[in-house]
């Protein structure tokens, strides 16, 4: 009978470890989602600032267009 209780205890320990691993993995995924969300917001603000700038200087305008393309690419990669 003692053997039965020991094996049950081991099964419980294995289940507890698996549950803990699942909990840690979901926490990590939530943290990553938060980082992605903050990055997306930051890029959206940068994009908005670039779109609000007005310039007649062709070199500055070319730099703004290039920066806008870079930001759009980064937003696209984030998904």
Rosetta blueprint (number, residue, H / E / L):
1 X L
2 X H
3 X H
4 X H
5 X H
6 X H
7 X H
8 X H
9 X H
10 X H
11 X H
12 X H
13 X H
14 X H
15 X H
16 X H
17 X H
18 X H
19 X H
20 X H
21 X H
22 X H
23 X H
24 X H
25 X H
26 X H
27 X H
28 X H
29 X H
30 X H
31 X H
32 X H
33 X H
34 X H
35 X H
36 X H
37 X H
38 X H
39 X H
40 X H
41 X H
42 X H
43 X H
44 X H
45 X H
46 X H
47 X H
48 X H
49 X H
50 X H
51 X H
52 X H
53 X L
54 X L
55 X L
56 X L
57 X L
58 X H
59 X H
60 X H
61 X H
62 X H
63 X H
64 X H
65 X H
66 X H
67 X H
68 X H
69 X H
70 X H
71 X H
72 X H
73 X H
74 X H
75 X H
76 X H
77 X H
78 X H
79 X L
